Amino acid sequence: MWKLLARNWCRLPSGFRGCAQRSPAIGAEDGAVGFAATGRRFPGTNVMSTVRQIILNCKAQLLALKKLEPSFHPRLAIVQTGDGEMSEVKKMAEEVGLSVVHVHLPEGTVKEEFVHEIIKLNEDPEILGLVLSHNLPNVVMNIVNPEKDTDGITDVNLGRLIRGDLNECFVPPTASAVMELLEQADLLTFGRKVFIIGEGGSLEATMQKLVQMEGMVAVSCQWQNTNIAELVNQTDVVVVTSPAPADHGDDWLRADTTIIAYDVPGLASSSSCQDLQHNEPSPSRNEIGLLTAALQIKNTVESSTRWLKQQQLKRWSLQPLQLHAVSPVPSDIEISRAQIPKPISTLAKEIGLRPTEIEAYGRNKAKVKLSLLDRLKEREDGKYVLVAGITPTPLGEGKSTVTIGLVQALAAHLHVNAFACVRQPSQGPTFGVKGGAAGGGYSQVIPMEEFNLHLTGDIHAITAANNLLAAAIDARMFHEATQSDQALYNRLVPTVNGQRHFSAIQLARLARLGIQKKDPHGLTVEEITRFVRLDLDPSTVTWQRVVDTNDRFLRKITIGQSNTERGFVREAQFDIAVASELMAILALTDSLADMKNRLGKIVVANDMKGRPITAEDLGVSGALAVLMKDAIKPTLMQTLEGTPVFVHAGPFANIAHGNSSVLADKMALKLVGKEGFVVTEAGFGADIGMEKFFNIKCRASGLQPDVVVLVATIRALKMHGGGPSVTAGKPLSKEYTEENLKLVADGCCNLQKQIQIAQLFGIPVVVAVNVFKTDSEAEIELVCEIAKDSGAYDAVPCNHWATGGRGAVQLAEAVRKAAEQKGNFKYLYDPEMPMVKKIRTIAQKVYGAEDIELSAQAQSKVDLYTSQGFGKLPICMAKTHLSLSHQPERKGVPSGFILPIRDVRASIGAGFIYPLVGTIT
């Protein structure tokens, strides 16, 4: 005798092939193909009670999550095509406390549109569950983020399930409902045989695994098997996961066998089946559909639980790379090439990044999306450490090496979440005397070549954007000089397909001009003139072209010599690419919208009346933002010991503020969590890079540092104590290679001054003595003693160059202790102060100058910028890094000098004024 237990359990279009089975659309038409079940008595009324209990449990679980994190508001996304009814799924979601995003696409939507919608939902951090209401090809379904795949349809979820990783996968609601039916029919018995018939797809594999996990024996085959009847005779339960072929009979059916199946010919229509349905009613189509929908909600709440758990602070599962240091230490490039980096996807997973949050650039580096900040916005920041230095020799004193060594010590040896944030090096210094900036010895970012050359193309993007703006300036001056107002208007607002429209940028310009009109045909002749003519004064153009090469013959050029330019010739120049204001903007911005706003504010020249002309006036701010849309994402790399590094932005520390990006720091601070550390570096000495870090970068970011690590070398201290000059490319004098305690002691005046500068900002200082093989123990001990006596929280020697992170463990421990001290961070000056007073404050309190002296040109610029409304911006002093004064040859701690301000310039988009001190170029 037959009995239909569960009819039309899961909709699947007849004849559909090559796709995973989808969940039902609640309220489907009665004619839809679905599951049927026959055999033993099935207590159908239990289905609705089960549905109700699932919903109540989900509601309680979600309430508990929201109590733990009140700002937590997870959402379920439903992507639907056609006219199927999804109201019950939405109703359940809203009842348990889930917000619903319903994306309703028309019937016939092409695959690419599905992909576009799914990608958008993947990247939305508030979407924690995705339900697709229609059968789709595997290639589309596998685009769903596995962490949001609450239907359990992706290959990744299936793989996790097959491996038994139930805490990391989602069981498809279709399969869960089958198991629920079997449980309610009291058929989940150890050793029972279950026969699964279908097409051999993902649902069959899922069912086989779930049956085996219950201790039952699973046997599966496809409809083409000629022994189906024989196999059915040997089993207790049959699960049919796909419709039988049209020509398949019902001779395989056997009495007293429970069958949960799609409607197949002869099953639902047989007289015995109909009789038993009448006598012992089965769960209705709607009840089974509601069970499936409830299980989708359950998976979404489970996804929310996992997501919130991931946001909680925890130690990374970081697997450090083994370092095999040898002596003597090989060259940097040999060390780099000897270490095989872990795949960047592996590192990303270890530090808590999701696959959808990274964009791999090959095997060794990846961009990280800004959506990470939205996902982790409720997580507390880690400790923020700045690495600065004393006034350096032309050789540099190893701040980058200390930064990397410190992070290797923290993460690989003390097992603390720790991130390094460093600048991207310019090709100019890389191919010049200075060389690259990956660190050195056994404290490097790897691969060295990829780090130093091209990276992910950010500098190239800046070069392209910078030169586009430069071209727009000259093109605008040329066209305004050679065309009538109407011709310019026709060029700027062309007629396309018989219609004329203002762009958003043009409407904004009209608003700034006080013209409140949106119809291009409505402007008067006078308004057209005001709109089309910027009247740039060529003598005031400050925006130059750039190239990322030390090409001295481009420092002063003449442009416009082609006959096509009609004699419009002017003198111009090339700067190095990283000196572009665009680089400073990239380093200081905190979002794509903020970057576009800053780009629009860039002042490129004045008009004939002395009013500023901006990139927004030229109408190119949107184009600049598009060119830099990928450059805004920090690049993830790793150290020699496999610890994470963000490489992002590379502004110089003289003409700009000399620090890596705000965005990289903010991302890293969230990733390391409350007990972790983010270590970043400021260019040149503390008097330049550190001062700008505090007064410019911290103002822009709103972040406050916890510790300053001040790097000193015996070599530099001897130079400040009166040692011979140090020249790049020439051997060091014997004073630097032999012990000389007097030179060291005399030179510690510079170290003491830099400690005092850090203390102006209320931050504890740890001095790191970067040890060279020629340094004696007595010299190192002397420096540490003087540093601590001068107010440093601690002072320790570091051997990370020779031994990697192991050689910086003492520094790491000192930094951890210093970070526990309660700081009293404060800025050096109030931005509301007059411009000259801010410049004088830096000169006197930081450099030790007696006073400042402005040239006539500098004073006129101060007056101009003040009148233009830029007087409240912070100051970025462009000064030599080789002395506290403006004279590179004056070492130690110069005093009694007057600081000459030759000129004053403005980076309005970046948000600072930069005075040019002395003869600096």
Summary of the structure (lengths in Angstrom):
residues: 921
radius of gyration: 34.7
end to end distance: 97.1
largest distance: 110.4
contacts: 3279
relative contact order: 0.09
helix: 42%
strand: 16%
